[in-house]
Amino acid sequence: MSEPIIGIDLGTTNSEVAVVRDGKPHVFEEGGDPILPSFVGLAEDGKLLVGHAARNQWVVAPERTVKSIKRKMGQDVKVKLGDQEYRPQEISAMILRALKERASAQLGQAVKKAVITVPADFNDDQRNATREAGELAGLEVVRILNEPTAASLTYDPKSSELQRILVYDLGGGTFDVSIVQAQEGVIEVLSSHGDTQLGGDDFDELLFKHVVLQFQTQHGIDLGANVYARARLLRAVEAAKRQLSFHAFIRLEEEFIAEKDGQALHLQMEITRLEYEELIQPLLTRTMDCVQRALEDAKLLPAALDKVVLVGGSTRTPLVSRLLEERLGQAAHQEVNPDLCVAMGAGIQAALIEGQDVGAVLVDITPHSLGIRCLDYMHGIDFPFRFAPIIRRNTALPGSRSEMFSTVHDNQKEVEIEVYQGENDDVRFNHRIGNFRITGLANVAAGNQLVVQCDLNLDGILKVSAKEKATGLKKDVTIENALAHFEGSEIAGARERLDRLWDQSTTAEEGDFDEIDDEEEMDDEQPYPNEFASEVPVLVPGPREGQRETVQARALLEKAERLLEKVAPEDKIELERMLNAVRHAVTDRQWENVTKACNELSDILFYLEDA
Ligand code: AMP
């Protein structure tokens, strides 16, 4: 083997090293972990620590530990480590050296050359300092590569057509967005914007404050005031935050977190994804403004982008892809592990310099979205065929995701879970792959919450479960072969069925229902094929903004509509007016007005039912 070149992502919080083997990028692991925390420290006995060991001692021995040295690269400063002072490139050199040795040990040969990545907005001083750090670590830096360029290489290393790719990189402490243009191996950064003080650490802090406030309200104790409770809680909320990327809610439990009047206090709290998203939304909106500026600087409209690529651990937060899709009109790619994407790209660049033939990084993904049918009444009319995706298309496998749903009726005892595969918002265009019914739900008002979870493994076996949140009552189904491709004939069949329905509804509107020929005629009472019988008890998506109000409104409207035919004419006019007030408030998403109108309607119903 010729002299190997390694690719290094030298990050602010984490670093990794990769090469290409047999045409595929490979990130070197140590103890099963590909990540080397970018921390350098001195142990009590003066021994040099790099990576996890240094990070672990940072809380207890900050004077002997250096973190985030990348922020100081290119500056004429020194940092203290024990009783010595070092230039930033010397500290970075220690991280690079650890990575170089990791690669040498696993390749079984000395490594002398590297490609190292840097943020697109690093200036000459910062780039030179990075190069110097490499040399201090005994590496010839054959290329300094922009991080967004590296990320785009993993998706398309040798595109012959012109491609414009937006790379959105949200890590632990920094954010940047770049637009790169690639053609025939030449990649240039058209624009780049960012915020060097924004990332997952800020999300942790917001969630931390949220929990502290709730605990204080409950127990009158400030968990932030105690250094140990604070450290424990920060670790717990970071783990909770990661879980919320995949699950609709989590339970935060920390035993003996505080003490009051000689009694131990435990932390037990439930956090929903919705609550968490509300906390971080303002920060993510800031990142979206940067996206807009990057587009303006590159003089591009969103439609001119060929691809949107996600990099950095924090992009696993589903709200990130949702906001990006809303803003850019296309789904973002995150199939390549967002923590390792830049390192893999550096490895690919190294291989290209070596003259190796490299293809795009291939990962196992689900080619279709998987989800369930639910009722959508958020836009004022009931639509019982809404497809609610749970595992979205292009999710890396194995994958596990859950979403929250709610019952539609008061005392709804059962729910039919119909599982679909496909991309259409309307399940009738998708492919039904299974169903089951959960019965024996609690006797409670509409809005009873159920968590529906999908677990999909590499063999395409899908397990779907529904769990009543309040009681833990659970039912599930296993579907073999959930990744099977949609048959062309099934799509055609679904489309035909829809076309028929559509034709029928337009003809009906025109008033010549009679002309539909016998074979095709459908029962006026039952506008949908049998398999979609509307009595099937379904769920609504949520909870989400306005859901509580909408569920209440819906239950009241049903009750009022039943009474409408029975009441005296003068009451009927008044009742209709109130019904319309509720409907309009729901359609306009004026939640306060919904509550007000519902209260009025509820009062009159009370009076009419009694009459
Ligand atoms: P990076 O700097 O790219 O290594 O990203 C690290 C950040 O990603 C940290 O703030 C992590 O808490 C965050 N992170 C890692 N995994 C997840 C996840 N599943 N959901 C949300 N944030 C995550």
Residues whose N, C-alpha, C, O or C-beta is under 5 A from the ligand:
A	BS01	AMP	T13 N14 L170 G171 G172 G200 D201 K241 R242 S245 G312 G313 S314 R316 T317 D339
